[in-house]
Amino acid sequence: MRDIVFLIIAALLEVGGDALVRWGLKGGRILGFVLGAVTLFTYAVFVNTPKWDFGRLLGIYIAIFFVVSQVLSIVVFNETIRFPTLIAGVLIVSGGIILTIC
């Protein structure tokens, strides 16, 4: 369970860093670039520090990353999830569940 929490934090850092860079690009804000770079660097250190089965946990991470990124796109960027994205998400999350329980 500790690893899952760790991966959720990593996904929040990665998605948040990407969102900050996007904010910088859309508004020409240098602050978005700086904060995005720091956040993405923190994510990289955070996700690469633990000694874990990289292939298995990265598969789980992809599912977590997908969910976090979709929630952020809805809440922060006011985007809607299209049907193909929803179907792909079901497959991605299903794969993450299989990797978690097997």
C-alpha positions as CSV (number, residue, x, y, z in Angstrom):
1,M,0.0,0.0,0.0
2,R,2.9,2.3,0.8
3,D,4.1,2.0,-2.8
4,I,0.7,2.9,-4.2
5,V,0.7,6.1,-2.1
6,F,4.2,6.8,-3.3
7,L,3.1,6.4,-7.0
8,I,0.0,8.6,-6.4
9,I,2.3,11.4,-5.1
10,A,4.7,10.8,-8.1
11,A,1.7,11.1,-10.5
12,L,0.5,14.3,-8.8
13,L,4.0,15.8,-9.2
14,E,4.3,14.8,-12.8
15,V,0.9,15.9,-13.8
16,G,1.2,19.1,-11.8
17,G,4.6,19.9,-13.4
18,D,3.2,19.4,-16.8
19,A,0.2,21.6,-16.0
20,L,2.5,24.4,-14.7
21,V,4.5,24.3,-17.9
22,R,1.3,24.4,-19.9
23,W,0.2,27.4,-17.9
24,G,3.5,29.0,-18.7
25,L,3.1,28.3,-22.4
26,K,-0.5,29.6,-22.6
27,G,0.1,32.8,-20.7
28,G,3.8,33.4,-21.4
29,R,4.5,33.2,-17.7
30,I,8.1,32.4,-16.8
31,L,6.9,31.4,-13.3
32,G,5.0,28.5,-14.9
33,F,8.2,27.3,-16.5
34,V,10.3,27.6,-13.4
35,L,7.8,26.0,-11.1
36,G,7.1,23.3,-13.7
37,A,10.8,22.5,-14.0
38,V,11.2,22.3,-10.3
39,T,8.1,20.1,-9.9
40,L,9.2,17.7,-12.7
41,F,12.7,17.4,-11.3
42,T,11.2,16.6,-7.9
43,Y,9.0,14.0,-9.6
44,A,12.0,12.4,-11.3
45,V,14.0,12.1,-8.0
46,F,10.9,10.9,-6.2
47,V,10.0,8.1,-8.7
48,N,13.6,6.9,-9.2
49,T,14.8,6.8,-5.6
50,P,13.0,3.7,-4.3
51,K,14.4,0.2,-5.1
52,W,11.3,-1.5,-6.6
53,D,10.4,-3.9,-9.4
54,F,10.5,-1.2,-12.0
55,G,8.5,-2.9,-14.7
56,R,5.6,-4.0,-12.5
57,L,5.3,-0.7,-10.6
58,L,5.7,1.4,-13.7
59,G,2.7,-0.4,-15.2
60,I,0.7,0.4,-12.1
61,Y,2.0,4.0,-12.2
62,I,0.8,4.4,-15.8
63,A,-2.8,3.6,-14.6
64,I,-2.5,6.0,-11.7
65,F,-1.0,8.7,-13.9
66,F,-3.9,8.3,-16.4
67,V,-6.5,8.8,-13.7
68,V,-4.7,11.7,-12.1
69,S,-4.2,13.4,-15.4
70,Q,-7.9,13.0,-16.4
71,V,-9.1,14.4,-13.1
72,L,-6.7,17.4,-13.5
73,S,-7.9,18.0,-17.1
74,I,-11.5,18.1,-15.9
75,V,-11.0,20.1,-12.7
76,V,-8.3,22.6,-13.8
77,F,-8.6,22.9,-17.5
78,N,-12.4,22.4,-17.7
79,E,-12.0,19.7,-20.4
80,T,-14.4,16.9,-21.1
81,I,-13.4,13.2,-21.4
82,R,-14.3,11.9,-24.9
83,F,-15.6,8.4,-25.3
84,P,-12.4,6.9,-26.9
85,T,-10.4,8.3,-23.9
86,L,-12.9,6.7,-21.5
87,I,-12.6,3.3,-23.2
88,A,-8.8,3.5,-23.3
89,G,-8.8,4.5,-19.7
90,V,-10.8,1.4,-18.7
91,L,-8.2,-0.7,-20.5
92,I,-5.3,1.1,-18.9
93,V,-6.8,1.0,-15.4
94,S,-7.7,-2.7,-15.9
95,G,-4.0,-3.4,-16.7
96,G,-3.0,-1.6,-13.5
97,I,-5.4,-3.6,-11.4
98,I,-4.1,-6.8,-12.9
99,L,-0.5,-5.8,-12.2
100,T,-1.5,-4.9,-8.6
101,I,-3.2,-8.1,-7.7
102,C,-1.0,-10.6,-9.6
